[in-house]
Amino acid sequence: MLYSVDRAGNINENINEVKEAEISFGVDKTLPVIVSVDLENDKQYPVEVMNASFSIKDNLELAGVSVYLNGEKIDPVSDGENITFTIPTSNMKQSIKVIALDAAGNKQVLEIKDFLVTTNLFYRWYNNTALFLGSLIGVGVLAAGITMFFIFFRRRKVARR
């Protein structure tokens, strides 16, 4: 016998033994899946406005999606299993948090951090750690080489006298 009671106290019973029907149900413990289509951690995008897309799927039913850009909630455009939104240009690194919730209450969170959307060459150079440090080391080595050249050249002049 299977029965249920709703919030109002109504009881629904399945006591018809003549049908001999099997009742089955499942428990959804599967998290939704969030996939970023065109946005990655620690990447630079040399555009004025970035159109970001995410694919969000659930095995049964998706209840809702929340998107946060730099900690502020934004409203994405939904097209079936895909959501899109625009990321404006900024000279500082940005972050995205996408939260998907299915009908069973399972929650999945995807965070993409430290990406840069700007066409400003200085900020792109400054925020590229490897290039920035390599440039500083290169300038330091060049300055040391020039200094050594002049010291060596002066010593040769002094030695000739």
WOPE-V385332 format. One record per residue. N is the residue number from 0. PHI is phi in degrees with one decimal (NA if undefined). NEAR is the number of other C-alpha atoms within 8 Angstrom. D_FIRST is the distance of its C-alpha to the first C-alpha in Angstrom with 2 decimals. Layout:
BEGIN
N/PHI/NEAR/D_FIRST  N/PHI/NEAR/D_FIRST
END
This chain:
BEGIN
0/NA/5/0.00  1/-126.7/6/3.79  2/-144.5/8/6.69  3/-139.6/7/10.38  4/-126.1/9/13.56  5/-88.9/7/16.88  6/-64.4/5/20.32  7/-82.1/5/21.11  8/95.0/6/18.29  9/-70.1/7/16.43  10/-111.8/8/12.69  11/-114.9/7/10.83  12/-114.4/8/7.46  13/-115.1/7/6.07  14/-114.3/6/5.74  15/-79.3/6/8.64  16/-82.1/5/8.61  17/-69.1/4/12.30  18/-67.8/5/12.34  19/48.6/6/10.92  20/-86.4/4/11.09  21/-91.6/4/10.71  22/-109.0/4/9.99  23/-130.7/4/12.56  24/-149.1/4/14.37  25/-125.3/4/17.50  26/-111.4/4/19.35  27/-85.5/6/22.86  28/-115.9/6/25.44  29/-85.8/7/28.25  30/-74.7/9/31.23  31/-62.8/15/33.02  32/-112.3/10/36.27  33/-116.9/13/39.56  34/-126.6/7/42.71  35/-80.1/9/46.14  36/-82.8/8/48.03  37/-141.6/7/51.55  38/-136.4/9/51.77  39/-134.3/9/52.38  40/-64.0/8/53.19  41/53.6/8/56.92  42/-115.9/9/58.17  43/-113.0/9/60.78  44/-125.5/10/60.59  45/-82.8/8/64.02  46/-133.9/9/62.88  47/-73.6/9/63.17  48/-138.0/9/59.47  49/-102.1/11/56.66  50/-95.1/8/53.79  51/-98.9/11/50.84  52/-128.7/12/47.75  53/-132.5/12/44.41  54/-105.6/12/41.58  55/-127.4/12/38.11  56/-130.8/9/34.98  57/-137.2/11/31.32  58/-71.0/6/28.72  59/-121.6/7/26.35  60/-145.0/7/27.79  61/-87.6/11/30.85  62/-87.5/8/30.76  63/-177.0/7/34.46  64/-134.1/8/37.75  65/-120.9/10/40.48  66/-127.0/12/44.01  67/-122.6/11/46.70  68/-106.2/12/50.35  69/54.4/7/52.40  70/87.1/8/49.87  71/-107.0/6/49.80  72/-68.8/8/46.82  73/-125.4/8/47.67  74/-103.7/7/45.92  75/-80.6/8/45.55  76/-94.6/7/45.50  77/-101.8/8/42.25  78/-135.8/6/42.31  79/70.9/5/38.88  80/-88.7/8/38.41  81/-111.8/10/41.99  82/-123.7/13/43.54  83/-135.3/11/47.28  84/-159.7/10/49.57  85/-104.6/8/53.26  86/-114.6/10/54.85  87/-73.9/8/58.31  88/-66.9/11/61.32  89/-157.0/9/62.03  90/-86.6/9/64.62  91/-119.2/6/62.10  92/-66.3/10/59.19  93/-121.1/12/55.85  94/-142.9/12/52.16  95/-127.3/12/48.91  96/-127.9/12/45.38  97/-113.9/12/42.46  98/-120.0/11/38.98  99/-113.1/16/35.92  100/-126.1/13/32.49  101/-95.1/15/29.35  102/-63.6/9/26.30  103/-86.2/6/24.45  104/93.4/6/27.46  105/-75.2/11/29.22  106/-120.9/10/32.96  107/-123.0/11/35.86  108/-123.3/9/39.50  109/-123.2/8/42.59  110/-116.4/8/46.03  111/-121.4/11/49.30  112/-120.7/11/52.32  113/57.4/10/56.10  114/-101.9/14/56.72  115/-124.1/14/59.81  116/-116.8/18/60.26  117/-164.0/14/63.99  118/-102.4/10/67.09  119/-72.0/8/69.39  120/-63.2/6/71.08  121/-61.8/6/72.05  122/-68.6/10/68.49  123/-65.4/12/67.18  124/-68.2/10/69.92  125/-64.2/9/69.37  126/-85.5/7/65.59  127/-90.2/8/65.94  128/-57.0/8/66.46  129/-63.7/6/67.84  130/-66.6/9/70.29  131/-62.5/11/71.32  132/-66.5/8/72.05  133/-61.5/8/73.69  134/-64.9/8/75.93  135/-64.2/8/76.95  136/-64.9/8/77.71  137/-61.2/8/79.65  138/-65.2/8/81.74  139/-64.1/8/82.39  140/-65.3/8/83.52  141/-63.2/8/85.73  142/-64.1/8/87.29  143/-64.2/8/87.93  144/-64.7/8/89.50  145/-64.9/8/91.79  146/-61.8/8/92.80  147/-63.8/8/93.59  148/-61.6/8/95.59  149/-67.3/8/97.78  150/-63.8/8/98.25  151/-64.7/8/99.27  152/-63.2/8/101.47  153/-66.1/8/103.29  154/-62.6/8/103.88  155/-66.8/8/105.48  156/-64.8/8/107.70  157/-65.8/7/108.71  158/-68.2/6/109.38  159/-72.5/5/111.65  160/-75.4/4/113.90
END
